[in-house]
Amino acid sequence: MQHSNWECPKCKNFEYETGQFAATGGGWTKIFDIQNKKFTTVTCTRCRYTEIYKAETSTLGNVFDFFTN
């Protein structure tokens, strides 16, 4: 994927891939394995440098995660 506003800070490449992952926070969310922290990644296709951005989470999504874990 190429986007005119993104440039790799390490190798100056303009092509990237995006991805997502979820993680648990602390306290009760960690005990019950509720992945209430969501992140989006942007990875350079040339040097594999990756930036991580915090994504929006929803209460409904957190409840669904709780009952499906």
SEFIZA-3560 file (N, C-alpha, C; in Angstrom, 3 decimals):
REM SEFIZA-3560
<numar><xx>0.844</xx><yy>-1.168</yy><zz>0.000</zz><atom>N</atom></numar>
<numar><xx>0.000</xx><yy>0.000</yy><zz>0.000</zz><atom>CA</atom></numar>
<numar><xx>0.894</xx><yy>1.238</yy><zz>0.000</zz><atom>C</atom></numar>
<numar><xx>0.480</xx><yy>2.256</yy><zz>-0.678</zz><atom>N</atom></numar>
<numar><xx>1.241</xx><yy>3.500</yy><zz>-0.719</zz><atom>CA</atom></numar>
<numar><xx>0.315</xx><yy>4.654</yy><zz>-0.359</zz><atom>C</atom></numar>
<numar><xx>0.814</xx><yy>5.536</yy><zz>0.467</zz><atom>N</atom></numar>
<numar><xx>0.043</xx><yy>6.695</yy><zz>0.894</zz><atom>CA</atom></numar>
<numar><xx>0.974</xx><yy>7.889</yy><zz>0.879</zz><atom>C</atom></numar>
<numar><xx>0.555</xx><yy>8.970</yy><zz>0.273</zz><atom>N</atom></numar>
<numar><xx>1.448</xx><yy>10.119</yy><zz>0.084</zz><atom>CA</atom></numar>
<numar><xx>1.831</xx><yy>10.805</yy><zz>1.398</zz><atom>C</atom></numar>
<numar><xx>1.078</xx><yy>10.583</yy><zz>2.481</zz><atom>N</atom></numar>
<numar><xx>1.378</xx><yy>11.256</yy><zz>3.744</zz><atom>CA</atom></numar>
<numar><xx>2.298</xx><yy>10.472</yy><zz>4.658</zz><atom>C</atom></numar>
<numar><xx>2.580</xx><yy>9.206</yy><zz>4.368</zz><atom>N</atom></numar>
<numar><xx>3.419</xx><yy>8.411</yy><zz>5.248</zz><atom>CA</atom></numar>
<numar><xx>4.772</xx><yy>8.154</yy><zz>4.592</zz><atom>C</atom></numar>
<numar><xx>5.827</xx><yy>8.347</yy><zz>5.376</zz><atom>N</atom></numar>
<numar><xx>7.179</xx><yy>8.056</yy><zz>4.914</zz><atom>CA</atom></numar>
<numar><xx>7.919</xx><yy>7.375</yy><zz>6.060</zz><atom>C</atom></numar>
<numar><xx>8.604</xx><yy>6.289</yy><zz>5.766</zz><atom>N</atom></numar>
<numar><xx>9.354</xx><yy>5.578</yy><zz>6.788</zz><atom>CA</atom></numar>
<numar><xx>10.445</xx><yy>6.493</yy><zz>7.340</zz><atom>C</atom></numar>
<numar><xx>10.501</xx><yy>6.680</yy><zz>8.651</zz><atom>N</atom></numar>
<numar><xx>11.514</xx><yy>7.557</yy><zz>9.228</zz><atom>CA</atom></numar>
<numar><xx>12.927</xx><yy>6.985</yy><zz>9.155</zz><atom>C</atom></numar>
<numar><xx>13.067</xx><yy>5.683</yy><zz>8.892</zz><atom>N</atom></numar>
<numar><xx>14.393</xx><yy>5.065</yy><zz>8.832</zz><atom>CA</atom></numar>
<numar><xx>14.959</xx><yy>5.022</yy><zz>7.417</zz><atom>C</atom></numar>
<numar><xx>14.145</xx><yy>4.555</yy><zz>6.440</zz><atom>N</atom></numar>
<numar><xx>14.691</xx><yy>4.356</yy><zz>5.087</zz><atom>CA</atom></numar>
<numar><xx>14.027</xx><yy>5.234</yy><zz>4.028</zz><atom>C</atom></numar>
<numar><xx>13.074</xx><yy>6.056</yy><zz>4.409</zz><atom>N</atom></numar>
<numar><xx>12.382</xx><yy>7.012</yy><zz>3.527</zz><atom>CA</atom></numar>
<numar><xx>11.495</xx><yy>6.350</yy><zz>2.474</zz><atom>C</atom></numar>
<numar><xx>11.141</xx><yy>5.080</yy><zz>2.678</zz><atom>N</atom></numar>
<numar><xx>10.247</xx><yy>4.368</yy><zz>1.769</zz><atom>CA</atom></numar>
<numar><xx>8.815</xx><yy>4.878</yy><zz>1.963</zz><atom>C</atom></numar>
<numar><xx>8.000</xx><yy>4.831</yy><zz>0.904</zz><atom>N</atom></numar>
<numar><xx>6.617</xx><yy>5.278</yy><zz>0.981</zz><atom>CA</atom></numar>
<numar><xx>5.616</xx><yy>4.125</yy><zz>1.020</zz><atom>C</atom></numar>
<numar><xx>6.061</xx><yy>2.884</yy><zz>0.868</zz><atom>N</atom></numar>
<numar><xx>5.156</xx><yy>1.740</yy><zz>0.854</zz><atom>CA</atom></numar>
<numar><xx>5.115</xx><yy>1.076</yy><zz>2.226</zz><atom>C</atom></numar>
<numar><xx>3.903</xx><yy>0.671</yy><zz>2.637</zz><atom>N</atom></numar>
<numar><xx>3.738</xx><yy>0.110</yy><zz>3.970</zz><atom>CA</atom></numar>
<numar><xx>2.611</xx><yy>-0.912</yy><zz>3.993</zz><atom>C</atom></numar>
<numar><xx>2.564</xx><yy>-1.677</yy><zz>5.069</zz><atom>N</atom></numar>
<numar><xx>1.482</xx><yy>-2.613</yy><zz>5.346</zz><atom>CA</atom></numar>
<numar><xx>0.880</xx><yy>-2.224</yy><zz>6.696</zz><atom>C</atom></numar>
<numar><xx>-0.393</xx><yy>-2.491</yy><zz>6.869</zz><atom>N</atom></numar>
<numar><xx>-1.024</xx><yy>-2.224</yy><zz>8.155</zz><atom>CA</atom></numar>
<numar><xx>-1.496</xx><yy>-3.529</yy><zz>8.784</zz><atom>C</atom></numar>
<numar><xx>-1.615</xx><yy>-3.520</yy><zz>10.088</zz><atom>N</atom></numar>
<numar><xx>-2.100</xx><yy>-4.674</yy><zz>10.825</zz><atom>CA</atom></numar>
<numar><xx>-2.734</xx><yy>-4.224</yy><zz>12.125</zz><atom>C</atom></numar>
<numar><xx>-3.269</xx><yy>-5.179</yy><zz>12.870</zz><atom>N</atom></numar>
<numar><xx>-3.901</xx><yy>-4.878</yy><zz>14.146</zz><atom>CA</atom></numar>
<numar><xx>-3.568</xx><yy>-5.965</yy><zz>15.145</zz><atom>C</atom></numar>
<numar><xx>-3.575</xx><yy>-5.600</yy><zz>16.433</zz><atom>N</atom></numar>
<numar><xx>-3.480</xx><yy>-6.589</yy><zz>17.488</zz><atom>CA</atom></numar>
<numar><xx>-4.161</xx><yy>-6.041</yy><zz>18.740</zz><atom>C</atom></numar>
<numar><xx>-4.476</xx><yy>-6.950</yy><zz>19.647</zz><atom>N</atom></numar>
<numar><xx>-5.123</xx><yy>-6.580</yy><zz>20.904</zz><atom>CA</atom></numar>
<numar><xx>-4.273</xx><yy>-7.098</yy><zz>22.058</zz><atom>C</atom></numar>
<numar><xx>-4.353</xx><yy>-6.414</yy><zz>23.191</zz><atom>N</atom></numar>
<numar><xx>-3.580</xx><yy>-6.804</yy><zz>24.371</zz><atom>CA</atom></numar>
<numar><xx>-4.412</xx><yy>-6.559</yy><zz>25.622</zz><atom>C</atom></numar>
<numar><xx>-4.055</xx><yy>-7.254</yy><zz>26.694</zz><atom>N</atom></numar>
<numar><xx>-4.732</xx><yy>-7.024</yy><zz>27.964</zz><atom>CA</atom></numar>
<numar><xx>-4.101</xx><yy>-5.831</yy><zz>28.659</zz><atom>C</atom></numar>
<numar><xx>-4.868</xx><yy>-5.206</yy><zz>29.506</zz><atom>N</atom></numar>
<numar><xx>-4.348</xx><yy>-4.119</yy><zz>30.336</zz><atom>CA</atom></numar>
<numar><xx>-3.833</xx><yy>-4.706</yy><zz>31.631</zz><atom>C</atom></numar>
<numar><xx>-4.088</xx><yy>-4.041</yy><zz>32.725</zz><atom>N</atom></numar>
<numar><xx>-3.671</xx><yy>-4.550</yy><zz>34.027</zz><atom>CA</atom></numar>
<numar><xx>-4.876</xx><yy>-4.887</yy><zz>34.882</zz><atom>C</atom></numar>
<numar><xx>-4.621</xx><yy>-5.382</yy><zz>36.064</zz><atom>N</atom></numar>
<numar><xx>-5.689</xx><yy>-5.670</yy><zz>37.020</zz><atom>CA</atom></numar>
<numar><xx>-6.606</xx><yy>-6.787</yy><zz>36.571</zz><atom>C</atom></numar>
<numar><xx>-7.929</xx><yy>-6.524</yy><zz>36.661</zz><atom>N</atom></numar>
<numar><xx>-8.928</xx><yy>-7.546</yy><zz>36.339</zz><atom>CA</atom></numar>
<numar><xx>-8.891</xx><yy>-7.969</yy><zz>34.886</zz><atom>C</atom></numar>
<numar><xx>-8.578</xx><yy>-7.055</yy><zz>33.982</zz><atom>N</atom></numar>
<numar><xx>-8.541</xx><yy>-7.432</yy><zz>32.563</zz><atom>CA</atom></numar>
<numar><xx>-7.445</xx><yy>-8.453</yy><zz>32.298</zz><atom>C</atom></numar>
<numar><xx>-6.356</xx><yy>-8.365</yy><zz>33.033</zz><atom>N</atom></numar>
<numar><xx>-5.274</xx><yy>-9.334</yy><zz>32.884</zz><atom>CA</atom></numar>
<numar><xx>-5.664</xx><yy>-10.688</yy><zz>33.471</zz><atom>C</atom></numar>
<numar><xx>-6.327</xx><yy>-10.674</yy><zz>34.632</zz><atom>N</atom></numar>
<numar><xx>-6.746</xx><yy>-11.916</yy><zz>35.286</zz><atom>CA</atom></numar>
<numar><xx>-7.736</xx><yy>-12.678</yy><zz>34.408</zz><atom>C</atom></numar>
<numar><xx>-8.704</xx><yy>-11.966</yy><zz>33.815</zz><atom>N</atom></numar>
<numar><xx>-9.728</xx><yy>-12.616</yy><zz>32.994</zz><atom>CA</atom></numar>
<numar><xx>-9.364</xx><yy>-12.657</yy><zz>31.510</zz><atom>C</atom></numar>
<numar><xx>-8.158</xx><yy>-12.245</yy><zz>31.145</zz><atom>N</atom></numar>
<numar><xx>-7.675</xx><yy>-12.253</yy><zz>29.762</zz><atom>CA</atom></numar>
<numar><xx>-8.618</xx><yy>-11.498</yy><zz>28.826</zz><atom>C</atom></numar>
<numar><xx>-9.022</xx><yy>-10.300</yy><zz>29.252</zz><atom>N</atom></numar>
<numar><xx>-9.861</xx><yy>-9.439</yy><zz>28.424</zz><atom>CA</atom></numar>
<numar><xx>-8.947</xx><yy>-8.496</yy><zz>27.658</zz><atom>C</atom></numar>
<numar><xx>-8.965</xx><yy>-8.612</yy><zz>26.362</zz><atom>N</atom></numar>
<numar><xx>-8.071</xx><yy>-7.805</yy><zz>25.540</zz><atom>CA</atom></numar>
<numar><xx>-8.745</xx><yy>-6.473</yy><zz>25.220</zz><atom>C</atom></numar>
<numar><xx>-8.643</xx><yy>-5.541</yy><zz>26.161</zz><atom>N</atom></numar>
<numar><xx>-9.336</xx><yy>-4.267</yy><zz>26.028</zz><atom>CA</atom></numar>
<numar><xx>-8.458</xx><yy>-3.158</yy><zz>25.456</zz><atom>C</atom></numar>
<numar><xx>-7.248</xx><yy>-3.465</yy><zz>25.098</zz><atom>N</atom></numar>
<numar><xx>-6.359</xx><yy>-2.491</yy><zz>24.457</zz><atom>CA</atom></numar>
<numar><xx>-6.166</xx><yy>-2.917</yy><zz>23.007</zz><atom>C</atom></numar>
<numar><xx>-6.530</xx><yy>-2.051</yy><zz>22.076</zz><atom>N</atom></numar>
<numar><xx>-6.422</xx><yy>-2.374</yy><zz>20.655</zz><atom>CA</atom></numar>
<numar><xx>-5.421</xx><yy>-1.425</yy><zz>19.994</zz><atom>C</atom></numar>
<numar><xx>-4.635</xx><yy>-1.961</yy><zz>19.058</zz><atom>N</atom></numar>
<numar><xx>-3.591</xx><yy>-1.186</yy><zz>18.406</zz><atom>CA</atom></numar>
<numar><xx>-3.578</xx><yy>-1.448</yy><zz>16.899</zz><atom>C</atom></numar>
<numar><xx>-3.176</xx><yy>-0.446</yy><zz>16.152</zz><atom>N</atom></numar>
<numar><xx>-2.967</xx><yy>-0.556</yy><zz>14.711</zz><atom>CA</atom></numar>
<numar><xx>-1.478</xx><yy>-0.389</yy><zz>14.448</zz><atom>C</atom></numar>
<numar><xx>-0.944</xx><yy>-1.203</yy><zz>13.542</zz><atom>N</atom></numar>
<numar><xx>0.478</xx><yy>-1.112</yy><zz>13.203</zz><atom>CA</atom></numar>
<numar><xx>0.649</xx><yy>-0.655</yy><zz>11.758</zz><atom>C</atom></numar>
<numar><xx>1.719</xx><yy>0.077</yy><zz>11.510</zz><atom>N</atom></numar>
<numar><xx>2.118</xx><yy>0.480</yy><zz>10.164</zz><atom>CA</atom></numar>
<numar><xx>3.558</xx><yy>0.021</yy><zz>9.996</zz><atom>C</atom></numar>
<numar><xx>3.798</xx><yy>-0.880</yy><zz>9.034</zz><atom>N</atom></numar>
<numar><xx>5.116</xx><yy>-1.471</yy><zz>8.848</zz><atom>CA</atom></numar>
<numar><xx>5.663</xx><yy>-1.145</yy><zz>7.470</zz><atom>C</atom></numar>
<numar><xx>6.871</xx><yy>-0.638</yy><zz>7.415</zz><atom>N</atom></numar>
<numar><xx>7.554</xx><yy>-0.345</yy><zz>6.158</zz><atom>CA</atom></numar>
<numar><xx>7.814</xx><yy>-1.658</yy><zz>5.418</zz><atom>C</atom></numar>
<numar><xx>7.508</xx><yy>-1.699</yy><zz>4.119</zz><atom>N</atom></numar>
<numar><xx>7.711</xx><yy>-2.927</yy><zz>3.340</zz><atom>CA</atom></numar>
<numar><xx>9.179</xx><yy>-3.171</yy><zz>3.019</zz><atom>C</atom></numar>
<numar><xx>10.016</xx><yy>-2.155</yy><zz>3.121</zz><atom>N</atom></numar>
<numar><xx>11.433</xx><yy>-2.314</yy><zz>2.802</zz><atom>CA</atom></numar>
<numar><xx>12.248</xx><yy>-2.748</yy><zz>4.024</zz><atom>C</atom></numar>
<numar><xx>12.245</xx><yy>-1.955</yy><zz>5.094</zz><atom>N</atom></numar>
<numar><xx>13.127</xx><yy>-2.234</yy><zz>6.236</zz><atom>CA</atom></numar>
<numar><xx>12.411</xx><yy>-2.876</yy><zz>7.418</zz><atom>C</atom></numar>
<numar><xx>11.073</xx><yy>-3.002</yy><zz>7.346</zz><atom>N</atom></numar>
<numar><xx>10.238</xx><yy>-3.621</yy><zz>8.367</zz><atom>CA</atom></numar>
<numar><xx>10.115</xx><yy>-2.790</yy><zz>9.654</zz><atom>C</atom></numar>
<numar><xx>10.517</xx><yy>-1.542</yy><zz>9.632</zz><atom>N</atom></numar>
<numar><xx>10.295</xx><yy>-0.641</yy><zz>10.766</zz><atom>CA</atom></numar>
<numar><xx>8.789</xx><yy>-0.568</yy><zz>11.010</zz><atom>C</atom></numar>
<numar><xx>8.365</xx><yy>-0.635</yy><zz>12.272</zz><atom>N</atom></numar>
<numar><xx>6.943</xx><yy>-0.657</yy><zz>12.599</zz><atom>CA</atom></numar>
<numar><xx>6.596</xx><yy>0.424</yy><zz>13.615</zz><atom>C</atom></numar>
<numar><xx>5.524</xx><yy>1.158</yy><zz>13.313</zz><atom>N</atom></numar>
<numar><xx>4.967</xx><yy>2.134</yy><zz>14.238</zz><atom>CA</atom></numar>
<numar><xx>3.672</xx><yy>1.559</yy><zz>14.791</zz><atom>C</atom></numar>
<numar><xx>3.388</xx><yy>1.824</yy><zz>16.068</zz><atom>N</atom></numar>
<numar><xx>2.193</xx><yy>1.307</yy><zz>16.720</zz><atom>CA</atom></numar>
<numar><xx>1.335</xx><yy>2.479</yy><zz>17.175</zz><atom>C</atom></numar>
<numar><xx>0.042</xx><yy>2.423</yy><zz>16.837</zz><atom>N</atom></numar>
<numar><xx>-0.900</xx><yy>3.466</yy><zz>17.202</zz><atom>CA</atom></numar>
<numar><xx>-2.038</xx><yy>2.856</yy><zz>18.006</zz><atom>C</atom></numar>
<numar><xx>-2.441</xx><yy>3.524</yy><zz>19.074</zz><atom>N</atom></numar>
<numar><xx>-3.552</xx><yy>3.057</yy><zz>19.884</zz><atom>CA</atom></numar>
<numar><xx>-4.849</xx><yy>3.276</yy><zz>19.107</zz><atom>C</atom></numar>
<numar><xx>-5.683</xx><yy>2.236</yy><zz>19.059</zz><atom>N</atom></numar>
<numar><xx>-6.947</xx><yy>2.304</yy><zz>18.326</zz><atom>CA</atom></numar>
<numar><xx>-8.101</xx><yy>2.471</yy><zz>19.301</zz><atom>C</atom></numar>
<numar><xx>-9.254</xx><yy>2.838</yy><zz>18.779</zz><atom>N</atom></numar>
<numar><xx>-10.455</xx><yy>2.988</yy><zz>19.584</zz><atom>CA</atom></numar>
<numar><xx>-10.988</xx><yy>1.622</yy><zz>19.998</zz><atom>C</atom></numar>
<numar><xx>-11.503</xx><yy>1.526</yy><zz>21.209</zz><atom>N</atom></numar>
<numar><xx>-12.150</xx><yy>0.308</yy><zz>21.682</zz><atom>CA</atom></numar>
<numar><xx>-13.597</xx><yy>0.630</yy><zz>22.019</zz><atom>C</atom></numar>
<numar><xx>-14.428</xx><yy>-0.392</yy><zz>22.023</zz><atom>N</atom></numar>
<numar><xx>-15.831</xx><yy>-0.190</yy><zz>22.372</zz><atom>CA</atom></numar>
<numar><xx>-16.191</xx><yy>-1.064</yy><zz>23.560</zz><atom>C</atom></numar>
<numar><xx>-17.146</xx><yy>-0.623</yy><zz>24.342</zz><atom>N</atom></numar>
<numar><xx>-17.610</xx><yy>-1.403</yy><zz>25.491</zz><atom>CA</atom></numar>
<numar><xx>-18.223</xx><yy>-2.713</yy><zz>25.030</zz><atom>C</atom></numar>
<numar><xx>-18.993</xx><yy>-2.677</yy><zz>23.947</zz><atom>N</atom></numar>
<numar><xx>-19.613</xx><yy>-3.893</yy><zz>23.422</zz><atom>CA</atom></numar>
<numar><xx>-18.548</xx><yy>-4.902</yy><zz>22.999</zz><atom>C</atom></numar>
<numar><xx>-17.505</xx><yy>-4.436</yy><zz>22.351</zz><atom>N</atom></numar>
<numar><xx>-16.410</xx><yy>-5.319</yy><zz>21.955</zz><atom>CA</atom></numar>
<numar><xx>-15.712</xx><yy>-5.936</yy><zz>23.154</zz><atom>C</atom></numar>
<numar><xx>-15.533</xx><yy>-5.168</yy><zz>24.215</zz><atom>N</atom></numar>
<numar><xx>-14.904</xx><yy>-5.686</yy><zz>25.433</zz><atom>CA</atom></numar>
<numar><xx>-15.776</xx><yy>-6.743</yy><zz>26.098</zz><atom>C</atom></numar>
<numar><xx>-17.095</xx><yy>-6.529</yy><zz>26.110</zz><atom>N</atom></numar>
<numar><xx>-18.015</xx><yy>-7.511</yy><zz>26.688</zz><atom>CA</atom></numar>
<numar><xx>-17.979</xx><yy>-8.790</yy><zz>25.857</zz><atom>C</atom></numar>
<numar><xx>-17.994</xx><yy>-8.657</yy><zz>24.544</zz><atom>N</atom></numar>
<numar><xx>-17.931</xx><yy>-9.828</yy><zz>23.665</zz><atom>CA</atom></numar>
<numar><xx>-16.635</xx><yy>-10.598</yy><zz>23.899</zz><atom>C</atom></numar>
<numar><xx>-15.502</xx><yy>-9.894</yy><zz>24.024</zz><atom>N</atom></numar>
<numar><xx>-14.216</xx><yy>-10.546</yy><zz>24.309</zz><atom>CA</atom></numar>
<numar><xx>-14.272</xx><yy>-11.317</yy><zz>25.625</zz><atom>C</atom></numar>
<numar><xx>-14.930</xx><yy>-10.736</yy><zz>26.631</zz><atom>N</atom></numar>
<numar><xx>-15.019</xx><yy>-11.386</yy><zz>27.943</zz><atom>CA</atom></numar>
<numar><xx>-15.738</xx><yy>-12.731</yy><zz>27.846</zz><atom>C</atom></numar>
<numar><xx>-16.846</xx><yy>-12.789</yy><zz>27.104</zz><atom>N</atom></numar>
<numar><xx>-17.624</xx><yy>-14.013</yy><zz>27.023</zz><atom>CA</atom></numar>
<numar><xx>-17.090</xx><yy>-15.019</yy><zz>26.013</zz><atom>C</atom></numar>
<numar><xx>-16.212</xx><yy>-14.625</yy><zz>25.132</zz><atom>N</atom></numar>
<numar><xx>-15.673</xx><yy>-15.567</yy><zz>24.144</zz><atom>CA</atom></numar>
<numar><xx>-14.294</xx><yy>-16.069</yy><zz>24.492</zz><atom>C</atom></numar>
<numar><xx>-13.655</xx><yy>-15.568</yy><zz>25.535</zz><atom>N</atom></numar>
<numar><xx>-12.315</xx><yy>-16.036</yy><zz>25.928</zz><atom>CA</atom></numar>
<numar><xx>-12.383</xx><yy>-17.300</yy><zz>26.723</zz><atom>C</atom></numar>
//
